[in-house]
Amino acid sequence: MEEKDKTWSEIEELFATEVIEQSKRTAKRWFIIWLITFLTLVGTNGVWIYMFNQYDYVSQDGSGVNTYKTDVNGDVNNGSEN
């Protein structure tokens, strides 16, 4: 009876160790997936910001005045004067 209890204790310990190891592997795998997803998101957002800042946007009001939206501190108006 003593041996059976001892064997059962060893089995429980082995099982618990295996569960912990499997949890570590799963947590590591999910962390790597999360990290790749996060870096991809940061990278794509950086590309969008870079591309968005490469262009000057021009709008025109009803009187024919063009407004150039650039990185200067004010808008540059170009067009007819009334």
C-alpha positions in Angstrom: 0.0 0.0 0.0 2.9 2.3 0.8 4.4 1.8 -2.6 1.1 2.5 -4.4 0.7 5.8 -2.5 4.3 6.7 -3.3 3.8 5.9 -6.9 0.6 8.0 -7.0 2.4 10.9 -5.4 5.1 10.7 -8.0 2.5 10.6 -10.8 0.7 13.6 -9.4 4.1 15.5 -9.1 5.0 14.5 -12.7 1.5 15.6 -13.9 1.7 18.9 -12.1 5.2 19.5 -13.5 4.0 18.7 -17.0 1.0 21.1 -16.7 3.3 23.9 -15.6 5.7 23.3 -18.4 2.9 23.2 -20.9 1.5 26.5 -19.5 5.0 28.1 -19.8 5.2 27.1 -23.5 1.7 28.3 -24.2 2.3 31.6 -22.5 5.6 32.1 -24.4 3.9 31.3 -27.7 1.1 33.8 -27.0 3.5 36.5 -25.9 5.5 36.1 -29.2 2.3 36.2 -31.2 1.2 39.4 -29.3 4.6 41.0 -29.8 4.6 40.3 -33.6 1.1 41.7 -33.8 2.0 44.8 -31.8 5.2 45.5 -33.9 3.2 45.0 -37.1 0.6 47.5 -35.9 3.3 50.0 -35.0 5.0 49.5 -38.3 1.9 49.9 -40.4 0.9 53.0 -38.5 4.4 54.5 -39.0 4.1 53.9 -42.8 0.7 55.5 -42.9 1.9 58.6 -41.0 5.0 58.8 -43.3 2.9 58.5 -46.4 0.3 61.0 -45.1 3.0 63.6 -44.5 4.4 63.3 -48.0 1.6 65.1 -49.7 0.4 68.7 -49.7 -3.4 68.9 -49.7 -5.1 71.6 -51.7 -8.6 72.7 -51.1 -10.5 75.3 -53.0 -13.3 77.5 -51.8 -16.3 78.8 -53.8 -14.5 82.0 -54.9 -11.6 80.1 -56.5 -9.0 80.6 -53.7 -6.7 77.6 -53.3 -5.5 76.7 -49.8 -2.3 74.6 -49.5 -2.2 72.6 -46.3 1.5 72.1 -45.6 3.7 71.7 -42.5 4.2 75.5 -42.2 2.5 77.3 -39.3 -0.1 79.0 -41.5 -2.0 78.2 -44.6 -0.8 79.5 -47.9 -3.6 81.0 -50.0 -3.2 81.3 -53.7 -5.8 82.5 -56.1 -8.1 85.4 -57.0 -8.6 88.3 -54.6 -12.0 89.9 -54.2 
